[in-house]
Amino acid sequence: MKGKKDKKMDLKPIFHQLESIFSGPLSIESHVRSELQCANTDIDFSYSPTPLPPSFINVMNRSDSHPICKLINDTPFDWVPPKTSNDPLYIEHSKSKIHIELLGPDGLIRSDKVRLGLYGMKPNSEYGLRTHPAEELYIMLAGDSDWKRGNEPYIIHQPGERSYHPSMMPHASRTRKEAFFSVYAWYGDISTENYNYQGLPSSN
């Protein structure tokens, strides 16, 4: 793309910090740590970065954000909307999102066991109900977000908190006046073939 310049990327410091972030008791976290530990980060990445929008930088610079946010902000990632589905409604609702897959079938580093990525939503955005075979864990790194699990109401989540979604559990998320930023992981059947996007909940 015109105006972009290739930059070098070192994932080793980020992977090291992510190991400590996925330190909870859930079994999915132990699988993520294992993949992070064995990932070959001795690769000379050259990347054409797309910078983070200001709304994300603002929340990532707050005092309550996780320290890894500074490291992520200084890394030349190509921030683009996720491409989990070709569904037109999903694509439309993804315009307000940023994403990079670090580990996985489509990741910067290949993994067939987990999908691990960084993900955020701009202010006043919604990501509707979806299901997928993989179990999933989101860990909030900056900003606030509301999460809905199954038939439960939305619950606000702040930096350091987790939203865990067992296989095929419907879940949705939304932001209010500020953006939010997170790291997520899939484990199990990490194919996107049976990912299903249902759109916004009929009742919030």
Order of alpha helices (4+ residues) and beta strands (2+ residues): beta-alpha-alpha-beta-alpha-alpha-alpha-beta-beta-beta-beta-beta-beta-beta-beta-beta-beta-beta
